[in-house]
Amino acid sequence: MAAQLGAEVTVVDEDGLGGACVLTDCVPSKTLIESSTTMTSLRRSASLGLQLENGDNPVVDVDAPALYARIKALAAAQSNDIAERVEAEGVRIIQARGSLTGPHTIEAAGTAVHAGVVLIATGAFPRVLPDAVPDGERILTCRQLYDLDELPEELIVVGSGVTGAEFASAYQALGTQVTLVSSRERVLPHEDKDAAVVIEGVFRRRGMNVLGRSRAESVHRKGDGVVVTLTDGRTVTGSHCLLTVGMVASTASIGCERAGVRLDRRGFVDVDRVSRTSAPGVYAAGDCTGVLMLASVAAMQGRIAMWHALGEAVQPLRLSHVASTIFTDPEIASVGVSQAAVDRGEVAARMVKQPLATNPRAKMGGFRDGFVKIFARPGTGLVLGGVVVAPRASELILPISLAIEQNLSVDQLAHTFSVYPSLSGRVTEAARNVMALGPDATLSAPTQLRDEVAEHAERGLG
Ligand SMILES: Cc1cc2nc3c(=O)[nH]c(=O)nc-3n(C[C@H](O)[C@H](O)[C@H](O)COP(=O)(O)OP(=O)(O)OC[C@H]3O[C@@H](n4cnc5c(N)ncnc54)[C@H](O)[C@@H]3O)c2cc1C
């Protein structure tokens, strides 16, 4: 983008364009999940009237080398596409590790690159536990999975945040026996509680061993497998262990101190809402800032930095409008105001939660688990937020995102045509039911009442 605005641009990158997002994290994990979702569909085939060999339990073999080879090839191709596009814009690429030697100088591949504006976007890497050292064979981080030559037979996933839940869901669908070690009372402790409850129920129903309130202390190899020791002394054994216990900023050895760039106590680069660091002319974007570890946020921070640096009109980053998805099966997508904020009394909101199970399209597809939840401002009815738990919720959240961004009301959303039958019909239906609550209803209404209102409305189209 900076090149399109007329700047002379050099990118210093050691692994390949697109970064970890494309090569090891987001793109590979979502490619894996495409395969695991297909596996879940195949398992449902008997209930849809399709006769596969072996009835309810069709034998579909996972060809692990082919699966992983596809993932790596797709990621590499995506990285090459980005490199070609960037080069076509006249950007110089230096494939090397870079280090700041001052606010406007980077040392890379033995040369000093001088720049009027510097953008730090060095990302983050998976955190590990002191007594659980990944070996790339049995004890793994999420970046080492694709080098295995087999599917783990018994996978212990340590950590039940977004990354842990996504991999636990995917591997279980592929046929691995999964144990999910969660230090908190429930999985996905930072997400919408209703959504987390649905997902944990699905995990358990499909045979996952979910260990709540269980903190892993150490992971060691034993014979052909691994032993995870919990802080209360219990042990869990499996063939492989995947550590998903957070990310650490990649800022330790990039010369921030020489450039006058301040880090916070966790090592993330301190930035303001237009991506400026403490050093004039030095910006930072993405996971190295720890702002919100999402590819979409990283990209927006980068665009904002370049607009600001090059004197374009710029709107500071607004995190309250970020839509995100947890790619479990079903997916959880959310945007805007959260249930937790409403429950804490930080925001007054009307809310309706409608189950997916009674939606005709969901019935046709055989989906039962999920819901659509919408929050609206009392009085004006402006859409404030939403949560969708459904297959492809990542696609269904867009109308709610759009409504928030464009200051639309539930009334306007409710009057928008949705296709019949469709899962998105549940979004417009939920909007209609928020309207039905009346302009002054707030979340102080008991949950039971809200659910009753939703259920009543279920009898209509949706
Ligand atoms: C398993 C997983 C799944 C995810 N799925 C999603 C998802 O579905 N959707 C979503 O929005 N987000 C997802 N994320 C988060 C997303 O991947 C990150 O938010 C995103 O990668 C951040 O981009 P970035 O540019 O800040 O850093 P990165 O993508 O990490 O890129 C940083 C790059 O900088 C390079 N680098 C580091 N130091 C130097 C140096 N000194 N010199 C040269 N190069 C250097 C690194 O090698 C790397 O290539 C996922 C993350 C994980 C771990």
The ligand as an ORCA input file, in Angstrom:
! r2SCAN-3c Opt
* xyz 0 1
  C      -2.437    -21.453     14.927
  C      -2.877    -20.036     14.648
  C      -4.014    -19.808     13.901
  C      -4.430    -18.511     13.632
  N      -5.577    -18.317     12.922
  C      -6.006    -17.064     12.677
  C      -7.200    -16.845     11.962
  O      -7.894    -17.784     11.574
  N      -7.585    -15.574     11.717
  C      -6.838    -14.506     12.158
  O      -7.233    -13.356     11.911
  N      -5.707    -14.687     12.844
  C      -5.264    -15.934     13.115
  N      -4.112    -16.121     13.817
  C      -3.331    -14.948     14.232
  C      -2.513    -14.421     13.051
  O      -1.763    -15.474     12.498
  C      -1.605    -13.301     13.525
  O      -2.386    -12.310     14.144
  C      -0.851    -12.716     12.362
  O       0.042    -13.675     11.874
  C      -0.060    -11.469     12.786
  O       0.664    -10.995     11.688
  P       2.059    -10.253     11.884
  O       2.390     -9.673     10.550
  O       2.034     -9.378     13.052
  O       3.123    -11.390     12.243
  P       3.500    -12.755     11.585
  O       2.459    -13.270     10.690
  O       3.963    -13.595     12.736
  O       4.764    -12.400     10.691
  C       5.945    -11.892     11.238
  C       7.077    -12.231     10.291
  O       8.226    -11.480     10.669
  C       9.368    -12.310     10.536
  N      10.409    -11.789     11.416
  C      10.446    -11.784     12.778
  N      11.551    -11.180     13.208
  C      12.254    -10.807     12.101
  C      13.471    -10.138     11.901
  N      14.216     -9.715     12.934
  N      13.885     -9.927     10.637
  C      13.138    -10.329      9.587
  N      11.954    -10.955      9.717
  C      11.531    -11.189     10.961
  C       8.856    -13.663     10.988
  O       9.710    -14.673     10.531
  C       7.490    -13.692     10.332
  O       7.586    -14.208      9.037
  C      -3.672    -17.413     14.119
  C      -2.528    -17.639     14.883
  C      -2.131    -18.934     15.169
  C      -0.897    -19.163     16.008
*
